[in-house]
Amino acid sequence: MVFKRHREIIKGEINLTPMVDVIFQLIIFFMLSSSFIMQPGIKIKLPKAETTDIIKQKEIFVNITEEGKIYFKGRIVNLKDFERALKEEIIGQKGDIILIIKGDKDAKHGVIVSVMDKARKCGIERIAVATLPEF
């Protein structure tokens, strides 16, 4: 008795579509997550510190460059304009407001103190200086 064997040779195929989809999603994820880290246009080297806190309150940011330029809401302002713009910013906000100063590590101390003084004049009692954690 002779039995017939029905064997079919199956050729393997590599489907690249799922791999391309995963790589595309990874690229989109890294592009989006990296764009939130940097603030384009304002070059500031934050100082490093061993102790840093993560603050979860209403935050207002002001940037001070190495040359002493003050950036508030993405535009350059002088001290007088900063005080006026800060008053306008906090007029409708209630609760704890914290001003976070992102000062360059080589910025002049006098400019940072002047910004802090103007913020206190506007009624902001909580002021923090942004730093990078030291690894």
C-alpha positions in Angstrom: 0.0 0.0 0.0 1.4 3.3 -1.0 0.3 6.4 0.8 0.5 9.7 -0.9 1.9 12.5 1.1 0.5 15.9 0.5 3.2 18.2 1.4 3.2 21.8 0.3 6.2 23.9 0.5 5.4 27.1 2.2 7.6 30.0 1.4 8.3 32.4 4.3 7.5 36.1 3.8 8.7 39.0 5.8 6.1 41.6 6.1 7.8 45.0 6.8 4.6 47.0 7.3 4.3 46.5 11.1 8.0 47.3 11.6 7.7 50.5 9.5 4.7 51.5 11.5 6.4 51.0 14.8 9.5 52.9 13.7 7.3 55.8 12.4 5.5 56.0 15.7 8.8 56.0 17.6 10.1 58.9 15.5 7.0 60.9 16.1 7.1 60.2 19.8 10.8 61.4 20.1 10.2 64.5 17.9 7.2 65.6 20.0 8.8 64.9 23.4 12.1 66.6 22.5 10.3 69.8 21.3 8.8 70.4 24.8 12.2 70.3 26.5 13.9 73.2 24.7 12.7 76.8 24.4 13.8 77.9 20.9 15.4 81.3 20.5 16.5 81.9 24.1 19.9 80.4 24.9 20.2 79.9 28.7 22.7 77.7 30.5 21.0 76.9 33.8 23.2 76.3 36.8 23.4 72.9 38.3 22.4 72.1 41.9 22.4 68.9 44.0 19.0 69.7 45.5 16.1 70.6 43.2 12.4 70.7 43.7 9.6 70.0 41.3 6.9 72.7 41.7 3.3 72.0 40.9 1.6 75.4 41.2 0.6 78.2 38.9 3.9 79.1 37.3 5.1 82.2 35.6 8.4 82.1 33.9 10.9 84.8 33.2 14.2 84.2 31.4 17.4 86.2 31.9 20.3 85.7 29.5 24.0 86.0 30.0 23.9 89.6 28.6 21.2 90.6 31.1 18.3 90.6 28.6 14.9 89.8 30.3 12.5 87.6 28.3 8.9 87.5 29.5 6.2 85.7 27.6 8.6 85.2 24.7 9.6 88.8 24.1 12.4 91.1 25.4 11.3 93.6 28.1 13.0 96.1 30.3 12.4 96.2 34.0 9.6 98.8 33.8 7.8 96.8 31.1 8.4 93.6 33.0 6.6 95.0 36.0 3.6 96.2 33.9 3.4 92.9 32.0 3.6 90.9 35.3 0.8 92.9 36.8 -1.4 92.2 33.8 -0.5 88.5 33.9 -1.4 88.0 37.6 -4.5 90.2 37.7 -7.0 87.4 36.9 -5.2 84.6 38.6 -6.1 83.4 42.1 -4.3 81.2 44.5 -0.6 80.5 44.9 1.4 81.9 42.1 5.1 81.2 41.8 7.6 83.1 39.6 10.3 80.9 38.2 13.4 82.7 37.1 15.4 80.9 34.5 18.7 82.8 34.8 21.8 82.0 32.9 24.6 80.8 35.1 26.7 83.7 33.9 24.0 86.3 34.3 24.6 89.3 36.5 23.3 89.0 40.0 22.0 92.5 40.0 19.6 91.8 37.1 18.2 88.8 38.9 17.7 90.7 42.1 16.0 93.5 40.2 13.5 91.1 38.6 12.9 89.5 42.0 12.2 93.0 43.5 9.8 93.9 40.7 7.9 90.6 41.3 7.6 91.3 45.0 6.3 94.8 44.2 3.6 93.1 42.1 2.5 90.9 45.0 4.3 87.7 44.2 5.7 86.2 47.3 6.9 82.9 46.0 10.0 83.1 43.8 12.2 80.3 42.6 15.4 80.1 40.6 15.4 77.3 38.0 18.4 74.9 38.1 19.4 71.6 36.5 19.9 68.5 38.6 23.5 67.5 39.1 24.2 63.9 38.1 
